[in-house]
Amino acid sequence: MSSEVSKGMIIENLMDDYVQSDGYEKIDLFNLETVKKLSYHYKEIIKLIGEDTEREGLLKTPERVSKAMQFFTHGYDLDPEAILSSAIFKEDYKQMVLVKNIEIYSLCEHHMVPFFGKAHVAYIPNGYIVGLSKIPRIVDAFARRLQVQERLTTQIKDCIQKTLKPLGVAVVIEAQHMCMSMRGIQKQNSVSTTSDFTGAFLKEPTRAEFISLIGQNLH
């Protein structure tokens, strides 16, 4: 959360009033001023749709939703390039590095409802590799914003290409969009696929190897 931690950010338990019997406590950061402002507006929204904000089940809903929205969009507080740069290592390896089935949860910027699925990300090193955990981290940093799947795909690709300068990058995202399932066309089983490639992955043999690998169950 960078410098924002010293400007009104505090540590709170996302589970609110729930008691953790297993010793696990999920900790998240929230900006109290933002929570207050969002809570006011969510309370008004609940009233406008015809609900009673004073009934027991809804008393703390505006605050809970405001905290949830901050978590859903915490990618705005992250620097994906800095995340990658923090774990770059010199290595003479020039074969494909693939991290597949990375879970994605994001909010469609058109209706602010979720879309979710998996990302498959590969690169071919050019003298340097990156810690494998950093790839899912930058995927999450871009996904946890108001997004469209097409832009998300390109942002991941561009970030890796710019920061690591590999011989090529490949990104494929497969996702289901709740704006298609819950409203609009209401097609529950539709899946959207987007892809973007640079460098060596623009060549058919390399791209075909990548597509083949993401379709295989190797474990």
C-alpha distance (Angstrom), angle and dihedral (degrees) to the residues before:
residue distance angle dihedral
M1 . . .
S2 3.82 . .
S3 3.83 117.8 .
E4 3.81 93.5 -12.3
V5 3.80 89.4 82.5
S6 3.80 90.1 74.3
K7 3.81 93.3 47.9
G8 3.77 106.3 68.7
M9 3.79 99.3 -48.8
I10 3.79 116.2 134.8
I11 3.78 135.8 176.8
E12 3.79 114.3 -109.1
N13 3.76 137.8 166.9
L14 3.82 109.0 -104.2
M15 3.79 89.7 -154.7
D16 3.83 90.1 68.5
D17 3.81 108.7 -166.2
Y18 3.81 98.1 0.5
V19 3.79 116.0 115.0
Q20 3.80 115.6 -133.0
S21 3.82 108.1 -136.6
D22 3.80 95.8 179.5
G23 3.79 96.7 57.0
Y24 3.81 92.9 -108.4
E25 3.77 117.5 129.6
K26 3.79 121.4 -179.0
I27 3.79 110.8 -144.1
D28 3.79 124.4 -161.6
L29 3.78 136.1 169.3
F30 3.78 122.2 -117.9
N31 3.78 134.0 179.7
L32 3.80 104.0 -129.5
E33 3.79 94.4 -153.2
T34 3.80 90.7 52.7
V35 3.82 90.6 47.2
K36 3.80 89.7 53.3
K37 3.81 94.3 48.8
L38 3.80 95.4 44.2
S39 3.81 91.7 46.1
Y40 3.79 90.8 57.0
H41 3.80 92.5 52.3
Y42 3.81 94.7 44.1
K43 3.80 89.5 51.4
E44 3.80 89.0 54.4
I45 3.81 91.1 48.0
I46 3.81 91.1 52.3
K47 3.79 89.4 51.6
L48 3.80 92.2 48.8
I49 3.80 93.1 54.9
G50 3.79 88.9 55.6
E51 3.81 104.3 -99.5
D52 3.79 130.2 132.8
T53 3.81 108.1 -116.3
E54 3.80 90.5 -166.3
R55 3.78 97.1 62.7
E56 3.79 116.1 105.8
G57 3.80 98.7 -107.4
L58 3.80 93.5 52.9
L59 3.80 102.3 39.9
K60 3.81 94.7 99.1
T61 3.81 97.3 24.4
P62 3.84 96.1 100.3
E63 3.81 90.8 54.1
R64 3.79 93.2 44.3
V65 3.81 92.1 49.8
S66 3.80 92.2 47.9
K67 3.81 90.6 53.5
A68 3.79 91.0 45.1
M69 3.81 90.9 51.7
Q70 3.79 91.1 52.0
F71 3.80 89.0 52.5
F72 3.81 93.2 45.8
T73 3.82 89.7 54.0
H74 3.80 101.7 35.3
G75 3.80 89.1 119.0
Y76 3.80 88.2 86.2
D77 3.82 87.6 69.8
L78 3.81 93.5 52.3
D79 3.81 129.9 84.2
P80 3.83 107.7 -146.8
E81 3.80 93.7 -168.4
A82 3.81 90.6 53.3
I83 3.82 89.7 48.9
L84 3.81 91.1 55.2
S85 3.81 94.1 41.7
S86 3.81 91.1 55.3
A87 3.81 92.6 70.5
I88 3.82 110.7 32.4
F89 3.79 116.4 138.0
K90 3.79 132.1 -173.2
E91 3.79 109.8 -115.3
D92 3.81 134.0 156.1
Y93 3.80 96.5 -134.0
K94 3.79 120.6 127.0
Q95 3.79 105.1 173.7
M96 3.77 127.2 101.5
V97 3.80 118.6 -72.2
L98 3.80 110.9 -159.7
V99 3.80 131.1 -174.0
K100 3.78 109.2 -177.0
N101 3.80 138.5 178.5
I102 3.80 93.6 33.7
E103 3.80 106.2 171.1
I104 3.80 115.0 -121.4
Y105 3.79 128.3 -162.7
S106 3.78 117.6 175.9
L107 3.81 143.1 149.3
C108 3.78 121.3 -113.0
E109 3.79 107.6 -124.8
H110 3.82 92.4 -143.5
H111 3.81 98.1 60.2
M112 3.82 102.8 4.4
V113 3.80 91.5 -125.6
P114 3.82 122.7 128.6
F115 3.74 130.5 -86.8
F116 3.77 118.1 -173.3
G117 3.76 140.7 176.3
K118 3.79 141.4 105.6
A119 3.79 137.2 -52.3
H120 3.80 125.5 -151.1
V121 3.80 113.9 -159.6
A122 3.80 128.7 -177.1
Y123 3.79 136.8 169.8
I124 3.79 137.3 177.1
P125 3.83 110.9 -133.3
N126 3.76 122.5 -124.6
G127 3.80 100.4 -162.4
Y128 3.80 95.5 -46.0
I129 3.79 136.9 69.5
V130 3.80 130.5 -167.5
G131 3.79 129.3 -135.9
L132 3.80 105.6 -90.0
S133 3.81 94.6 -128.8
K134 3.80 90.1 60.9
I135 3.80 92.9 68.5
P136 3.82 94.9 62.2
R137 3.80 87.8 43.0
I138 3.80 94.2 58.2
V139 3.81 90.3 43.7
D140 3.80 87.7 56.3
A141 3.82 92.6 43.9
F142 3.81 90.8 58.9
A143 3.81 95.6 36.6
R144 3.80 94.3 54.0
R145 3.78 92.0 72.9
L146 3.78 135.1 73.5
Q147 3.78 99.4 -74.0
V148 3.76 152.3 165.8
Q149 3.79 116.3 -141.1
E150 3.80 93.6 -123.4
R151 3.81 94.0 56.0
L152 3.80 92.4 42.6
T153 3.81 89.6 56.6
T154 3.79 93.2 51.1
Q155 3.82 94.9 43.7
I156 3.81 91.7 56.0
K157 3.80 91.4 48.4
D158 3.80 94.4 46.4
C159 3.81 93.3 47.8
I160 3.79 93.4 54.0
Q161 3.81 93.4 43.1
K162 3.81 93.5 49.2
T163 3.80 97.7 43.1
L164 3.80 103.7 36.2
K165 3.83 98.8 27.5
P166 3.82 93.7 -148.8
L167 3.79 127.6 174.5
G168 3.79 88.7 -101.8
V169 3.81 145.5 -17.3
A170 3.81 130.4 -145.9
V171 3.80 126.7 -169.5
V172 3.80 127.9 179.1
I173 3.81 123.2 176.3
E174 3.79 125.7 -169.1
A175 3.80 114.9 -170.5
Q176 3.78 145.8 163.4
H177 3.79 116.9 -136.9
M178 3.78 119.6 -147.0
C179 3.81 89.9 -155.4
M180 3.82 85.4 67.5
S181 3.80 95.3 40.7
M182 3.82 103.2 41.7
R183 3.80 101.0 31.8
G184 3.79 139.9 6.5
I185 3.79 110.8 28.9
Q186 3.85 91.8 3.1
K187 3.79 96.4 -148.5
Q188 3.80 104.1 158.0
N189 3.79 99.6 -170.4
S190 3.79 101.8 44.9
V191 3.82 118.2 122.0
S192 3.81 125.1 -164.0
T193 3.80 119.5 -147.8
T194 3.81 125.5 -163.4
S195 3.80 129.8 176.8
D196 3.78 140.4 -176.8
F197 3.81 131.8 -177.4
T198 3.79 141.2 -173.0
G199 3.79 136.4 -171.0
A200 3.79 116.6 -18.2
F201 3.80 91.9 12.8
L202 3.78 90.0 66.2
K203 3.82 86.3 71.3
E204 3.78 113.4 88.2
P205 3.86 99.2 -129.2
T206 3.83 93.5 52.3
R207 3.77 93.7 43.0
A208 3.81 90.7 47.8
E209 3.82 90.8 52.2
F210 3.81 89.8 51.7
I211 3.81 93.1 48.7
S212 3.80 90.1 47.8
L213 3.82 93.0 50.6
I214 3.80 95.5 50.2
G215 3.79 89.2 52.0
Q216 3.81 94.4 53.1
N217 3.77 129.1 86.1
L218 3.81 101.0 -138.6
H219 3.80 99.0 171.6
